[in-house]
Amino acid sequence: MPFPLRWLTGLALLALLACGGTPATTTVTLHGPLDPMPAPGSAVVLEARVVDTGAEPPSHTFLWLKDDVELEGATGPALVLDPVGLEDAGAYRVRVMGGDAPVTSEPYDLLPADNAWIVTSAADDGPGTLREVLKGAESFEGVNGIQFGLPLDQPWTIRLQADLPPITAKVRILGPSGRILTVDGGGAHRPFAVDGGDVVFDGFTVANGLAKGGDAPGGGGGAPGMGGGLFINDGKVVLRRMTFQDNRAVGGDSAPGSDGENGGGAGFGGD
């Protein structure tokens, strides 16, 4: 005689309790250096730390990934990059096999940099601000790594009073997270523009930016607004863990010309 479903559920629970309680689980965390922007040539060790529940923890095998691509031969509990180079930049994960199902860690972002810059002020202008750091990085060769030395116990917003300077250099901007740091255009300014730079944006929010195309009085057509939060004119850009929120692009106004007047189209950055 078949058992009712509720009896089967109860019998399964009794069997589970007889075997020692809740089923075994495996978790893995990836630990790396406190500074995720090490100088090229230094040694970097990434370590997988595994925690098992259950009376008989399984044996484990490991698989390391960089930007979700398997690293050939990287099958131990630690990954050693010695010496680390600029080509080692990427998001690393470790996958652990041996339990009921493979378990993969959260990513660890490694961004080696030749020059280190720290933003120490959430103001828009002055020493230690993002604006001043970007200006300084433009004059240095190599990869410029920018981090934020702001307390992490509260959210921070950098409220722009003007567009930030275009980025033409090699820059890696590593924020603490989108919940903690926001670069805000105030509904009037575009936060970021890349013009020939090689840039990584990682771990913050870009909000309320405005790209306003130039007006064309005198018979020309208004210019398009392009890239409310980020405009890429030329260069290479990588986005990781980024949030873009409430950014806008607005075209410029046109106007009819008067008799005998030749109207030109508006410019990208002005009328």
Buried (B, 14 or more C-beta within 10 A) or exposed (E): EEEEEEEEEEEEEEEEEEEEEEEBEBEBEBEBBEBBBBBBEBEBEBBBEBEBEBEEBBEBEBBBBBEEEEEEEBEEBEBEBEEBEBEBBBBBBBBBBBBEEEBBBEBBBBBBBBBEBEBEBBBBEEEBBBBBBBEBBBEBEEBBBBBBEBEEEEBBBBBBEEBBBBBBBBBBBBBBBBEBBBBBBBEEBBBBBBEEBBBBBBBBBBBBBBBBBBBBBBBBBBBBBBBBBBBBBEBEBBEBBBBBEBBBBEBBBBBEBEEEEEBEBBBBEEB
